[in-house]
Amino acid sequence: MYTDRYYTFMKDATSAPAVERYDYIIIGGGTASCPLAATLSQNATVLVLERGGSPYDNPSVTNITSFLSTLLDLTPNSPAQLFISEDGVYNHRPRVLGGGSSINAGFYTRASAEFVEKAGWDKTLVEESYEWVEKKVAFKPVLGPWQSAVRDGLLEEGVSPNNGFTFEHLHGTKVGGTIFDKQGHRHTAANLLQYADPKKIVVYLRATVHKILFRNKPGMSRREAYGVIYKDWNGGVHRALLIDNSKNEIIVSAGALGSPQLLMLSGIGPANHLKAHRIPVVMDQPMVGQGMSDNSMNLVFIPSPNPVEVSLVQTVGITSSNSFIEAASGLSISLSWAKILTKYFQPFINQKVVPDNLTINGGVILQKIDGPLSTGHLQLKNTNPADNPSVTFNYYKEEQDLNKCVEGMKTIKKVIMSKAFSKLRYGQIPVQVYTSLISVVPLNLRPRHIGDSFSLEQFCKDTVMTIWHYHGGCQVGKVVDNEYKVLRVDALRVVDGSTFLASPGTNPQATVMMLGRYMGSRILRARVY
């Protein structure tokens, strides 16, 4: 298994000098920045500043069975930093090299052809970039009984055609890729640093960037980025500056929360909001922090009398109504972690209706809506970059999103009641063929509104969760241009999911990794000419 011992260029930020210079400074060591940095290092010097630690030799990151325990880790060193949106939904942001690919459920699938065309990307380079990524991190999963039953149930209920195993985004039912190998070991975006030139790249861990530095261009009022200020774990202050060259740049790749947050902390954002936090305004840019979206998830938990095989998302049904049906199994649910994932269980825990340590074996079938159309915004709470900003997603604000959820839950009900799914057995007891959608949830855990007048619309609203695919805040055409350069500022780009107008495919991680490679290739080509 690959470990950080092979990365001679990976160091703790406490070892960094007070000042040093590079061709490219990348803020964030996440899903986009690792392939971006590896690519740029082929023809330039690169510094990567990652606020978290290494994903290697950390069992909570590397092992498939530790997916939920990682999300439960609330310590200051946790690779998953908890935040709660203003909507009241529990969520997480990565704090580890590899970003979201180090803490997610591992599903690997490409964006649709329509998404690529709408983004204006070069189709040939997109294909090459996906293949470059897949050589290191993508695998064909081995389906167990749970995933096979969900696949067959989807097909039985008309989510067709059967597309078999494919990385492509195709309507119907398919088996997608995974970043977990057959031994259950996770392969994160950090593995793409194997492509890097070790003589031209440095990765500092536990390096929190506090500010991007700007100066006026000679003879012009236009600002340009020229360096950053960051602190190590012990509070030591360091500066990283660009080598004088018109091609050199600072690239922000800190994710959908971190990138707009850092632009604001550095003086690029809504002027009145920055002034309220006593931040000197470099450029009034009211669209920074706008367009925040989170693809909602609603799920049904199906209990089993016996332990179920461990599987994260492998099978997916892409329906005609553009809701995505997925499944996972074998991750025993306890109220102690359920309350971290959804407000749905909180009243029952607070009222001691059920014991905090109740554990139930089984699996889940979930729906994620495409898009979404509903959007919100992000604002600063304070000027500490280590703290979470305030973010509102406005789940189901748009009626079309709510309708997609309702249709998705109807499909889930059909799958549960299908012949294929009813044949699934654990030990001697078959999974019940449920006569109503909510009967899969133990009686005393059902939302209070459920009764004779059960409403799927209300169910979607009351049990909304995140699927951790939030995006926006630095969107193309609003904050950055089509080359991901920050509008009206020189030597500064944003390359990550914060630039997306919608989440690509059923899971964005493949496309975020592709984007890092894609933009790295384009930047290097422009550097030559």
Backbone torsions as a table, in degrees:
resi	resn	phi	psi	omega
1	MET	NA	141.2	-178.1
2	TYR	-72.1	138.3	178.5
3	THR	-134.3	170.4	-177.9
4	ASP	-71.0	-7.5	177.8
5	ARG	-64.0	-22.7	179.5
6	TYR	-81.9	-14.4	-177.6
7	TYR	-96.2	89.3	-179.8
8	THR	-68.5	-17.9	-178.0
9	PHE	-89.2	-1.6	-179.5
10	MET	-93.0	123.1	-174.5
11	LYS	-139.8	159.5	172.0
12	ASP	-77.8	142.8	-176.0
13	ALA	-63.3	-19.2	177.2
14	THR	-63.6	-19.4	179.6
15	SER	-89.2	-2.5	-177.0
16	ALA	-73.6	144.4	175.2
17	PRO	-70.1	168.7	-179.3
18	ALA	-64.3	-37.0	-179.5
19	VAL	-142.4	137.2	172.8
20	GLU	-152.9	164.9	-172.4
21	ARG	-128.9	143.0	-179.2
22	TYR	-142.5	164.7	173.7
23	ASP	-73.5	-41.0	179.9
24	TYR	-131.3	135.1	174.3
25	ILE	-117.5	118.6	-178.1
26	ILE	-108.2	122.5	-179.0
27	ILE	-95.1	111.9	-175.2
28	GLY	106.5	137.3	178.3
29	GLY	-115.6	49.3	-171.1
30	GLY	-96.6	-155.0	-172.1
31	THR	-64.5	-35.0	177.4
32	ALA	-88.1	-36.8	-170.6
33	SER	-73.6	-29.4	179.1
34	CYS	-64.0	-50.7	175.8
35	PRO	-66.3	-32.4	177.5
36	LEU	-63.6	-48.2	-178.9
37	ALA	-64.5	-42.6	179.8
38	ALA	-60.3	-39.4	-179.3
39	THR	-70.4	-48.1	-178.6
40	LEU	-62.1	-30.5	-177.8
41	SER	-67.8	-10.3	178.6
42	GLN	-70.7	-20.3	-177.7
43	ASN	-147.0	21.2	-179.6
44	ALA	-164.7	163.5	175.5
45	THR	-87.8	139.1	-172.1
46	VAL	-134.3	135.7	171.4
47	LEU	-116.8	129.5	175.2
48	VAL	-112.9	128.7	179.6
49	LEU	-113.4	108.7	-177.6
50	GLU	-112.3	126.3	-176.0
51	ARG	-74.1	-18.5	-179.7
52	GLY	-101.2	-166.2	-179.1
53	GLY	-100.8	-161.8	-178.1
54	SER	-87.7	144.9	176.2
55	PRO	-82.2	-11.7	-174.6
56	TYR	-81.8	147.1	179.1
57	ASP	60.2	23.6	175.2
58	ASN	-116.1	101.5	-174.1
59	PRO	-56.8	-30.4	-179.2
60	SER	-68.5	-20.0	177.8
61	VAL	-97.4	-43.5	-168.6
62	THR	-82.0	-16.9	-173.2
63	ASN	-108.0	132.4	-177.7
64	ILE	-59.7	-32.1	-176.7
65	THR	-73.6	-9.8	-176.4
66	SER	-100.9	11.6	-177.7
67	PHE	-53.1	-51.2	-177.0
68	LEU	-73.0	-36.2	-179.5
69	SER	-64.7	-29.0	175.9
70	THR	-64.5	-42.5	179.6
71	LEU	-68.7	-23.9	179.8
72	LEU	-82.9	-13.8	-176.9
73	ASP	-73.7	111.2	-176.7
74	LEU	-106.1	14.1	-179.1
75	THR	-75.1	160.8	179.5
76	PRO	-60.1	-22.1	-179.4
77	ASN	-97.1	6.1	-176.6
78	SER	-60.9	138.8	175.5
79	PRO	-71.4	-12.2	179.0
80	ALA	-120.9	109.6	-179.0
81	GLN	-90.0	119.2	-178.5
82	LEU	-71.4	138.0	166.5
83	PHE	-141.8	155.5	179.5
84	ILE	-119.5	122.1	179.9
85	SER	-69.4	164.0	178.2
86	GLU	-66.5	-11.7	174.0
87	ASP	-78.6	-9.0	-178.9
88	GLY	87.6	13.5	-178.9
89	VAL	-98.4	129.6	178.4
90	TYR	-72.3	140.9	-174.6
91	ASN	-151.7	176.1	-179.4
92	HIS	-141.9	149.7	170.8
93	ARG	-126.1	143.2	-176.1
94	PRO	-71.9	148.1	175.9
95	ARG	-140.4	64.9	-173.9
96	VAL	-167.7	149.6	174.8
97	LEU	-59.7	133.5	-174.2
98	GLY	101.0	-13.7	175.6
99	GLY	58.1	-140.3	-176.8
100	GLY	-60.1	-26.6	179.1
101	SER	-67.1	-13.3	179.0
102	SER	-91.3	-10.9	-176.9
103	ILE	-131.9	3.9	-173.6
104	ASN	-92.0	-174.5	-178.4
105	ALA	-85.0	-0.3	166.4
106	GLY	87.4	1.6	-175.8
107	PHE	-70.2	134.4	-177.2
108	TYR	-120.8	116.4	179.1
109	THR	-153.5	144.1	-176.9
110	ARG	-79.7	168.3	172.8
111	ALA	-73.9	160.1	177.3
112	SER	-71.4	160.1	176.5
113	ALA	-60.5	-35.6	179.1
114	GLU	-64.7	-39.2	179.1
115	PHE	-63.4	-45.0	-179.8
116	VAL	-62.0	-44.0	-179.3
117	GLU	-64.9	-44.0	-179.2
118	LYS	-64.7	-33.7	179.0
119	ALA	-71.9	-16.5	-179.5
120	GLY	76.1	22.0	-179.1
121	TRP	-78.7	154.0	174.4
122	ASP	-72.2	114.7	-172.8
123	LYS	-62.6	-36.7	-180.0
124	THR	-66.5	-45.1	179.7
125	LEU	-68.1	-34.0	175.7
126	VAL	-60.4	-47.3	179.7
127	GLU	-61.5	-45.9	179.1
128	GLU	-61.4	-39.1	-177.3
129	SER	-69.7	-41.6	175.4
130	TYR	-59.0	-45.9	-178.0
131	GLU	-63.9	-37.3	177.3
132	TRP	-60.2	-42.8	178.4
133	VAL	-66.5	-45.9	-171.9
134	GLU	-66.4	-23.8	178.1
135	LYS	-63.7	-23.7	-175.3
136	LYS	-107.3	-29.0	-167.2
137	VAL	-128.8	-9.8	-171.7
138	ALA	-107.0	139.9	-177.2
139	PHE	-136.6	158.5	171.2
140	LYS	-86.9	124.4	-177.2
141	PRO	-76.4	159.3	173.2
142	VAL	-101.1	113.9	-175.6
143	LEU	-78.0	131.4	172.4
144	GLY	-96.1	-172.4	-176.6
145	PRO	-60.0	-39.6	-176.5
146	TRP	-64.4	-53.1	-178.6
147	GLN	-64.0	-37.1	178.6
148	SER	-64.8	-40.2	180.0
149	ALA	-66.7	-39.3	178.1
150	VAL	-65.6	-43.6	177.5
151	ARG	-58.2	-49.0	-177.1
152	ASP	-67.7	-34.5	177.8
153	GLY	-66.5	-40.3	176.8
154	LEU	-61.3	-44.4	-179.7
155	LEU	-66.4	-40.4	179.3
156	GLU	-61.8	-32.9	-177.4
157	GLU	-95.2	15.0	168.4
158	GLY	92.5	9.9	175.2
159	VAL	-85.4	84.4	-171.3
160	SER	-128.3	166.3	8.1
161	PRO	-81.8	177.9	173.6
162	ASN	-84.7	106.8	-176.7
163	ASN	-90.1	1.3	178.8
164	GLY	61.9	-151.8	177.9
165	PHE	-85.2	126.9	178.4
166	THR	-162.5	148.5	172.0
167	PHE	-82.7	-14.8	-173.8
168	GLU	-74.1	153.4	176.9
169	HIS	-91.0	104.8	-175.0
170	LEU	-131.9	135.5	176.4
171	HIS	-62.8	142.5	-175.3
172	GLY	116.2	-156.1	-178.5
173	THR	-110.0	136.1	179.5
174	LYS	-147.2	165.4	167.6
175	VAL	-107.9	120.8	-178.6
176	GLY	-93.1	-174.4	179.1
177	GLY	-85.5	177.2	177.8
178	THR	-146.7	151.4	174.9
179	ILE	-93.3	5.9	172.6
180	PHE	-96.0	131.6	178.0
181	ASP	-81.3	-178.1	-176.0
182	LYS	-63.5	-21.3	178.1
183	GLN	-89.0	0.8	179.6
184	GLY	82.4	15.7	178.7
185	HIS	-90.5	135.1	-178.8
186	ARG	-80.9	138.4	175.2
187	HIS	-117.3	105.1	-171.9
188	THR	-92.5	176.2	175.5
189	ALA	-60.2	-24.3	177.4
190	ALA	-61.5	-26.2	176.8
191	ASN	-64.7	-21.9	179.2
192	LEU	-72.3	-12.7	174.1
193	LEU	-69.4	-8.8	172.7
194	GLN	-62.7	-23.3	177.9
195	TYR	-78.1	-13.7	-172.4
196	ALA	-71.0	153.4	170.5
197	ASP	-83.4	109.7	-173.5
198	PRO	-63.0	-15.4	-179.7
199	LYS	-86.4	-11.3	-174.4
200	LYS	-119.5	7.0	-177.3
201	ILE	-132.5	142.2	171.7
202	VAL	-130.3	132.4	175.5
203	VAL	-117.1	116.9	175.4
204	TYR	-99.1	126.2	176.5
205	LEU	-94.0	156.9	-178.2
206	ARG	53.6	44.4	178.7
207	ALA	-117.1	107.9	-176.9
208	THR	-100.7	115.6	179.8
209	VAL	-76.6	129.4	-179.5
210	HIS	-100.4	-25.5	-173.3
211	LYS	-165.2	140.7	168.7
212	ILE	-92.0	136.9	-178.2
213	LEU	-95.2	138.0	-179.6
214	PHE	-127.1	155.2	174.7
215	ARG	-145.1	160.4	176.0
216	ASN	-77.5	138.2	175.2
217	LYS	-72.2	141.3	-178.6
218	PRO	-53.4	125.9	177.5
219	GLY	73.8	9.3	-178.0
220	MET	-136.1	155.2	175.6
221	SER	-85.9	-11.8	-177.6
222	ARG	-69.4	138.2	179.1
223	ARG	-90.3	153.0	172.8
224	GLU	-135.6	146.5	176.5
225	ALA	-80.2	141.4	179.9
226	TYR	-137.0	-4.7	179.6
227	GLY	-179.4	-179.4	177.9
228	VAL	-139.7	156.2	170.7
229	ILE	-111.8	129.0	178.1
230	TYR	-138.3	160.7	178.8
231	LYS	-120.1	146.6	175.2
232	ASP	-88.8	-178.3	-175.6
233	TRP	-61.0	-29.5	-179.1
234	ASN	-89.8	3.2	179.9
235	GLY	90.8	2.7	177.9
236	GLY	-65.8	136.7	-176.5
237	VAL	-97.1	134.3	-179.1
238	HIS	-133.4	155.0	173.7
239	ARG	-123.0	136.8	171.5
240	ALA	-121.0	126.7	-175.1
241	LEU	-120.7	154.2	175.9
242	LEU	-79.5	140.0	170.1
243	ILE	-66.0	140.4	-178.1
244	ASP	-63.3	106.9	178.0
245	ASN	-168.6	130.3	-175.5
246	SER	-63.7	-16.4	-179.3
247	LYS	-88.0	-14.2	-174.1
248	ASN	-78.0	150.9	-172.5
249	GLU	-149.9	158.7	165.5
250	ILE	-102.1	132.2	-177.8
251	ILE	-121.8	118.9	178.6
252	VAL	-87.8	124.7	-178.7
253	SER	-142.9	54.5	-172.8
254	ALA	-103.5	9.9	175.8
255	GLY	92.2	174.3	-173.3
256	ALA	-68.0	-21.9	172.5
257	LEU	-94.1	-45.0	-172.9
258	GLY	-71.2	-36.0	-176.0
259	SER	-69.1	-51.7	176.2
260	PRO	-64.7	-33.1	177.5
261	GLN	-61.3	-45.7	-177.8
262	LEU	-70.2	-37.2	175.9
263	LEU	-59.0	-43.6	178.7
264	MET	-64.7	-45.1	179.5
265	LEU	-61.3	-24.8	-179.4
266	SER	-93.5	-1.0	175.0
267	GLY	103.2	9.2	176.7
268	ILE	-112.2	111.9	-177.2
269	GLY	166.1	-169.4	178.7
270	PRO	-62.9	120.6	-171.6
271	ALA	-56.4	-46.5	-177.9
272	ASN	-62.9	-38.0	178.9
273	HIS	-67.0	-41.3	179.3
274	LEU	-65.5	-42.9	179.9
275	LYS	-63.7	-33.8	178.1
276	ALA	-63.2	-26.2	177.6
277	HIS	-101.9	11.9	177.9
278	ARG	58.6	38.0	176.7
279	ILE	-99.6	122.6	177.3
280	PRO	-58.1	132.1	-176.3
281	VAL	-83.0	117.0	173.7
282	VAL	-84.4	-42.3	177.9
283	MET	-155.1	128.6	175.5
284	ASP	-73.9	109.9	-178.4
285	GLN	-133.3	89.5	-173.5
286	PRO	-66.3	-14.3	-177.8
287	MET	-86.1	-9.0	175.3
288	VAL	-66.3	126.3	-178.5
289	GLY	91.7	-6.4	179.4
290	GLN	-90.9	164.0	177.9
291	GLY	73.5	25.4	178.8
292	MET	-73.3	127.6	179.4
293	SER	-134.0	148.6	175.0
294	ASP	-135.5	120.5	176.6
295	ASN	-65.2	117.5	-176.3
296	SER	-73.8	154.3	174.3
297	MET	-128.1	134.4	168.9
298	ASN	-127.1	138.4	-174.5
299	LEU	-136.5	162.9	172.5
300	VAL	-119.9	126.4	177.5
301	PHE	-93.3	129.7	-177.1
302	ILE	-114.5	106.3	-176.3
303	PRO	-72.4	153.6	176.9
304	SER	-130.3	144.5	178.1
305	PRO	-70.1	-16.8	-178.1
306	ASN	-130.8	160.9	176.7
307	PRO	-57.0	146.7	-177.9
308	VAL	-114.4	149.0	179.8
309	GLU	-59.4	146.9	-179.2
310	VAL	-79.0	124.9	172.2
311	SER	-150.6	136.5	169.3
312	LEU	-98.1	-168.1	-170.7
313	VAL	-62.4	124.9	176.8
314	GLN	-133.8	-44.6	178.6
315	THR	-95.2	141.0	176.2
316	VAL	-142.6	139.6	172.4
317	GLY	-110.0	120.1	178.6
318	ILE	-101.3	105.7	-169.0
319	THR	-86.2	167.4	178.9
320	SER	-67.3	-21.4	179.1
321	SER	-90.1	5.6	179.1
322	ASN	62.7	40.7	162.4
323	SER	-112.3	147.0	-176.1
324	PHE	-108.2	127.5	-179.0
325	ILE	-104.4	123.6	-176.8
326	GLU	-135.0	173.4	-176.4
327	ALA	-152.7	157.1	174.0
328	ALA	-148.0	159.8	-177.2
329	SER	-153.0	162.8	172.1
330	GLY	79.5	2.8	178.2
331	LEU	-101.3	92.0	-172.1
332	SER	-53.5	131.8	-178.3
333	ILE	-90.7	130.4	172.7
334	SER	-126.2	152.1	-178.4
335	LEU	-63.7	-24.5	-179.1
336	SER	-64.7	-34.3	176.0
337	TRP	-97.1	-21.9	178.5
338	ALA	-62.2	-35.9	-179.3
339	LYS	-71.0	-19.3	175.1
340	ILE	-76.8	-28.5	-174.3
341	LEU	-91.7	-28.4	-175.2
342	THR	-155.2	141.1	175.9
343	LYS	-69.1	-11.3	-178.5
344	TYR	-54.1	-39.4	-174.6
345	PHE	-91.6	-14.4	-171.3
346	GLN	-55.4	-47.4	-178.3
347	PRO	-58.2	-35.5	-178.1
348	PHE	-72.1	-32.6	177.5
349	ILE	-72.4	-46.5	-178.4
350	ASN	-61.4	-35.8	-178.0
351	GLN	-88.9	2.3	178.8
352	LYS	58.1	32.4	176.8
353	VAL	-67.3	-35.0	176.5
354	VAL	-130.7	153.5	-179.7
355	PRO	-68.0	147.3	-178.0
356	ASP	-62.8	-28.2	-174.8
357	ASN	-99.2	15.7	177.1
358	LEU	-60.8	130.8	179.0
359	THR	-125.6	133.2	-179.9
360	ILE	-127.8	131.8	174.9
361	ASN	-83.5	154.4	176.7
362	GLY	154.1	-153.2	-179.6
363	GLY	-147.9	175.6	179.7
364	VAL	-129.1	148.2	165.8
365	ILE	-120.3	131.8	-172.3
366	LEU	-131.8	162.6	172.5
367	GLN	-125.7	141.4	173.6
368	LYS	-122.4	135.6	178.2
369	ILE	-88.6	146.2	177.3
370	ASP	-71.5	154.6	177.2
371	GLY	100.8	-107.6	-7.5
372	PRO	-87.9	176.7	175.1
373	LEU	-84.2	-29.6	-179.2
374	SER	-69.2	132.8	-178.6
375	THR	-133.5	163.3	177.3
376	GLY	-141.0	-143.8	-175.5
377	HIS	-155.2	165.4	179.0
378	LEU	-124.9	139.8	177.0
379	GLN	-138.4	159.8	175.9
380	LEU	-76.7	142.9	168.5
381	LYS	-93.7	-34.7	179.8
382	ASN	-158.0	-171.5	-177.3
383	THR	-103.6	17.1	177.6
384	ASN	-91.7	113.7	-177.4
385	PRO	-66.5	-16.7	179.5
386	ALA	-80.0	-17.6	-179.8
387	ASP	-87.7	156.7	178.1
388	ASN	-76.1	140.3	170.2
389	PRO	-75.4	173.5	174.9
390	SER	-89.4	130.3	-178.2
391	VAL	-137.2	136.7	177.7
392	THR	-122.5	129.3	-178.2
393	PHE	-104.5	-19.7	179.7
394	ASN	57.0	52.7	179.4
395	TYR	-52.9	133.2	175.0
396	TYR	59.0	24.5	174.3
397	LYS	-63.4	-39.3	177.9
398	GLU	-88.5	130.1	-175.6
399	GLU	-59.9	-33.0	-179.4
400	GLN	-62.5	-35.8	177.0
401	ASP	-65.5	-43.0	179.4
402	LEU	-63.3	-39.9	178.8
403	ASN	-63.6	-37.7	177.5
404	LYS	-63.2	-39.7	178.4
405	CYS	-63.0	-45.8	-179.8
406	VAL	-58.6	-45.6	179.6
407	GLU	-65.3	-36.7	178.1
408	GLY	-65.4	-40.7	179.2
409	MET	-68.3	-34.0	175.4
410	LYS	-62.9	-39.5	178.3
411	THR	-65.5	-41.1	178.2
412	ILE	-59.2	-44.4	178.9
413	LYS	-57.7	-43.8	-179.9
414	LYS	-62.6	-40.2	179.5
415	VAL	-63.2	-44.3	-179.9
416	ILE	-61.2	-35.2	-177.4
417	MET	-89.6	-0.4	-177.7
418	SER	-70.0	156.8	177.4
419	LYS	-63.3	-39.1	-178.6
420	ALA	-60.7	-41.9	-177.3
421	PHE	-76.0	-33.9	-178.6
422	SER	-67.3	-19.0	178.9
423	LYS	-80.0	-11.1	-179.5
424	LEU	-66.9	127.9	-177.3
425	ARG	-127.4	142.6	172.6
426	TYR	-119.7	112.0	-175.7
427	GLY	65.4	-130.6	-177.2
428	GLN	-97.7	-3.6	-172.7
429	ILE	-111.4	119.9	179.3
430	PRO	-74.0	150.7	172.6
431	VAL	-65.5	132.3	-177.8
432	GLN	-62.3	142.2	170.1
433	VAL	-85.0	106.8	-169.1
434	TYR	-78.0	138.2	-178.8
435	THR	-88.4	-15.8	175.0
436	SER	-143.7	152.2	-173.6
437	LEU	-56.4	-48.3	-170.9
438	ILE	-79.9	-7.2	-177.5
439	SER	-69.4	-8.3	175.7
440	VAL	-75.4	-15.6	179.3
441	VAL	-94.0	130.8	178.7
442	PRO	-50.7	142.2	-171.7
443	LEU	-50.7	-45.1	-174.5
444	ASN	-79.8	2.6	176.8
445	LEU	-109.6	4.6	-177.1
446	ARG	-76.4	145.1	174.8
447	PRO	-56.9	148.0	-172.6
448	ARG	-63.1	-29.9	-175.0
449	HIS	-73.4	-11.2	-175.0
450	ILE	-78.7	126.4	179.1
451	GLY	-166.6	-143.5	179.9
452	ASP	-65.1	-29.8	-177.9
453	SER	-100.1	41.5	-177.1
454	PHE	-55.7	130.3	-178.0
455	SER	-119.8	120.9	177.1
456	LEU	-66.3	-34.7	177.4
457	GLU	-59.7	-46.2	-179.6
458	GLN	-68.8	-35.7	177.2
459	PHE	-59.7	-44.3	179.3
460	CYS	-60.1	-43.9	-178.3
461	LYS	-68.7	-41.8	-173.8
462	ASP	-76.6	-25.9	-175.6
463	THR	-113.0	20.3	-177.6
464	VAL	-62.5	136.5	176.1
465	MET	-131.3	172.8	172.4
466	THR	-94.8	150.4	168.6
467	ILE	-107.4	13.3	173.9
468	TRP	66.2	28.8	179.3
469	HIS	-111.2	32.7	-178.3
470	TYR	-68.2	152.1	-173.7
471	HIS	-157.5	175.4	179.6
472	GLY	98.7	179.5	179.8
473	GLY	105.8	-28.1	176.8
474	CYS	-139.1	53.4	-166.2
475	GLN	-73.0	149.0	176.0
476	VAL	-61.0	135.2	-179.7
477	GLY	85.8	-10.7	-179.0
478	LYS	-121.1	-41.6	178.2
479	VAL	-118.0	-35.9	178.5
480	VAL	-125.0	160.0	177.4
481	ASP	-90.0	-171.0	-176.5
482	ASN	-68.9	-13.5	173.9
483	GLU	-101.4	12.1	176.4
484	TYR	67.3	20.1	174.2
485	LYS	-83.4	135.6	178.5
486	VAL	-64.4	129.8	-175.9
487	LEU	-62.1	134.2	174.0
488	ARG	65.4	19.6	174.1
489	VAL	-136.1	141.6	179.4
490	ASP	-99.1	155.0	174.4
491	ALA	62.8	30.4	-178.7
492	LEU	-143.9	125.9	175.8
493	ARG	-128.8	163.4	169.3
494	VAL	-126.0	123.4	-179.1
495	VAL	-131.3	95.1	175.9
496	ASP	-176.8	-170.0	-177.1
497	GLY	-69.0	-12.2	177.8
498	SER	-66.8	-16.7	-178.8
499	THR	-86.7	-10.6	-174.4
500	PHE	-74.2	143.1	172.4
501	LEU	-89.3	-20.4	176.5
502	ALA	-153.8	159.8	179.7
503	SER	-80.9	128.4	-176.7
504	PRO	-79.3	132.3	175.2
505	GLY	66.4	-166.6	177.5
506	THR	-81.1	-15.8	174.8
507	ASN	-150.7	131.8	-172.2
508	PRO	-83.0	-11.2	-167.7
509	GLN	-62.1	-37.6	179.0
510	ALA	-61.2	-41.7	-177.7
511	THR	-73.6	-33.3	176.2
512	VAL	-66.1	-41.7	175.9
513	MET	-65.3	-43.4	177.3
514	MET	-58.0	-42.6	-178.4
515	LEU	-61.2	-38.8	177.1
516	GLY	-60.2	-47.5	177.6
517	ARG	-65.5	-44.1	-178.4
518	TYR	-58.5	-50.7	-178.1
519	MET	-71.5	-33.4	174.8
520	GLY	-59.9	-42.8	178.9
521	SER	-65.0	-42.3	-179.8
522	ARG	-67.3	-39.5	179.6
523	ILE	-65.5	-41.2	179.4
524	LEU	-66.6	-38.3	178.2
525	ARG	-62.5	-42.3	179.1
526	ALA	-68.0	-27.2	-179.6
527	ARG	-68.6	-32.6	-177.2
528	VAL	-74.5	-34.4	-172.2
529	TYR	-102.9	NA	NA
